[in-house]
Amino acid sequence: MKRSLEEIAKTEAEYWNENKLDRRKIKKLRRHAFYYSYKREAGILREIVATFKGKELLEIGSHSWMAWIKNKTTPKKITCINISEVELQKGTTHAKEVDFPIDFHLMDANNLTFPDASFDVVYGGAILHHLDIEKAMHHIHRVLKPGGYILFTEPLNINPLYKVYRKLNPKERTPDEHALVSSDFKLIRNKFTFKHHFFDFFSVIFGFVALKLYGDKNYDNWINKLGYQLDVLLSKVPFMHFLFARVIIYGEKK
């Protein structure tokens, strides 16, 4: 039986409030596989975020602003939401350190309660795949001003290898989360015209080899660098995008 959004939201909050996820194994691999791609991702985000100066932002989440926004641009205001009180507190704890207004609300992103046309930008780090994409996109589109933008980083679940990995490692994710697939992109395109940047295929394979050779250290090595360079080349080929593990989505409201 399909679970209701209310039931899913309750489970999501429970998992984050009680810290039920176990990502120790994947974090070791990520430190190798994503070593160079995280730098590329940071550069792309920095360039985009620079355009957010003086704008009103909504973060679907509550502490991505510390890495994305702080010391990189000065928005007019950030409003942060999260379904988890614990995750919300992570952002609240550090909010005194910034020189722009920032508010926090306990709220389900599938049912935003803000008025229409409230924000210039809606963004989030690895959050859409925890939501009902169609419902969330409806609300995100509604609360954005005309010409407003979205910016999200998300995991992908199109490559069959990743599907198998996720099934074999259920403790690394919440029960209802769903890394994005092709049909999710179609739903997003219904509301937004967007660009995307793809990351991590060969870097995952090569990162696994590097982890076995070097252990959880020496991430700046030729194996990881070669995997990353191959990915940069492959990401320029549209019909190969299904192979990748992560994506940046940057789009404008239609």
N, C-alpha and C positions, 0 to 999 in steps of 0.2 A: 504494500500500500504506500502511495506517495505521501511523504510527510508535508505538512503545511509549512508555510513560511514562518509562522509563529513558533512551531516546534523546532525548526532549523535554527532560528535566531536564538532560542533558548539554549540549544546545544552548543552553538558557536560561543555564546557568552560564557557558558560553563567551562568549555575547554580552555579559553584564554584566561578566565579568572582563576582557574585551578591549575594552570600550567601543565596540562595533560600531555602535550606533544613531546615526543622524544626524537630530536633531530641531531643527536650526537654523531651518528654515522655520516649523514649527508653533509654536515658542516665541515668535516675533514676533507671530503671530496671537493666541496665548493671552494675551499681555500686554495686548492690547486687549480681546478677547472675554471674558476671565475677570476683568477688573480689578475689577468690582463683585461678581461672583458668588463670587470667592475670599473677599471680606470676609463675605458672607452665609454661606458654607460655614464659615469660621473661627468665626463666632458660634455656629452650630449645634453644631459640634464642641466648642467651649469649654463649652457648657451640658451636653452629654452627658458629657464627660470629667470634669467636676466631680464626678460621681457615682462615679468610680473611686477616690476617696480610700480608702486602707487596703485595697485589693483586690489580688489577684494577677493580673497581666496577661500574656498571651502576644501578642507582636507577630509576625505573619507578615510578615517584613521585618526591618530592623535599624536604621533611623534615622528613621522617622516620629515616634518618641517625642520627638525634639528639637523638632518643631513642635507636636505634639499634647499632650504630657504635661508637658514641662519648663516650670517656672514657672507651671503652671496647676492642677496637683493633685499630691498626694504618694501614690502607690500603695504598697502593702506591698512589692511587688517586680515588676520587669518581666523577662520572659524573651524574648529576641529570637532568631529563626531566619532564616537566609537560605541559598539554594543557592549563592550567589556569595561567594567569599572576599573579593573586593574590596569588594562592598557591605556585607558583615559588618564589615569593618574601618572603614568610615565611621562606624558606630555605636560601635564599640569605642573609637575615637580620642577621642570626646567623652564617654564614659561616666564619666570621672573628675569631671565638672563637676556631677553631680547628687547629691542627698542621700538617695537611696534605692538599694537593691541592684538591679543590672541584670546579667544574664548573657547570653552570646552562644553560639549553637550553629550549626554548619554542618549544615543539615538540609533535606530536601525536604518541603514542606508537604503534598504528596500522601500522605506516609507518616510522620505524626508519631509519634515514639517515646516520648512522655511517657505516664505512667500515666493511667488514667481519672480524671475529676473532679479535675484538677490546677489549673484556673484559674477565676477568676471572670469574666474577660473575654478574648475573642480579638479582635484588631483588626488592621487593616492599610490602607495607602494604596496604591491601584491595584495590587493583588496577585492577587485572585481570578481575574482574566481571564488570568493566566499559568498557571492550574492546571486540573486535571480537577475541575470543580465538584462532581460527585457524590461522588467519592472524597475530596476535600478537606473537603466538608461533613460527611461521615461522621466523619472524624477530629476535626474541630473540635468537632462535637457530642459526641464521646466524651470529649475532654479537658476539656470544660467541666463545672463543678459544676452540680447541679440549680439552675435559676433563673439560670444564667449568661447572659451577653450577647455578641453579636457587634456589631462596628462596622467598616464598610468604606466607603471611597470608591472608585468604579469608573467606568470609561468604558462607554458604551453603544454598541451597534451594531445598533439596530433601525431607525432612520431610513435609508431608501435612499440619501440624500445622503452619509451618513457611510460607508456601505459602499463607495460609489464612491471617495470620498476615500482610504480606506485601501488600496484596490487600486492606486490611482495613486501612492501614497507608501509603498511597502513598507519603505524604509530606516528609517522612523520606529518600527518595531515589530519584535519578535522573530518568527521564522517561525511559531511555533505559538501565539502569544497570540491570544485571541479576546475582544474586548470583549463585554460581557454582552448576551444576547438574551432574549426572553420565556421560552424553555424553561429558561434558567438560573435565573430567578426561581422557577419551579415547583419546581426541585430544592431551592432554598434554603428554600422554604415547607414542604417535607416535614419539615424539621428545626427550623425556627424560625418564630415569629410575629414579624413585623417591620413597622416603619414605614420609609418612604423619602422622601427629598427630592430633587427633580429640578432640574437646572441646565442652562442654555445651549442655546437654540435660536436665537431672534432675536439673542441677544448674539453668536453666532458670525457670523451674516450681517452684522449691523451692525458687528461688530468688523473684518470683512474690509474694509468700506467705510472705516472709520476708519483702518485701516492704510494704505490707498491714499492717503488724504487727508493724514494726519499723519506717515506713516512710523513708525519704531519709537520713538515718543515721544508725549508728551501723551495719556496713556491716560485721564486724568480729563476726559472731554469729553462733550458732550451726545449724541453719536451712541451711544457705548457705554452711557451712562446710560439712554437710551430703550430700547435693546435689552434691557438688564437688567430694566427695569421691566415690559416686555411679558412677559418670561419669568416673572417672579414671578406675574403674573396668570394666565398660561397653565398654570403648574405646579399650579394649584388645580383644574384640569379633568382628571380621571383618564384619560379616553379620549384625551387629547393627550400623555400621558407618553411615547409611542413616539417623539416628535419630538426628545427631549432628548439631550444629549451625555454627561451625567455624572449620577451618583446617589450619595447617601449611604444606606447600608443599616444600620439599627439594629434589632436583634431580640433576642428572648429564646428560650432553649432550650425546646423543647417536651418 
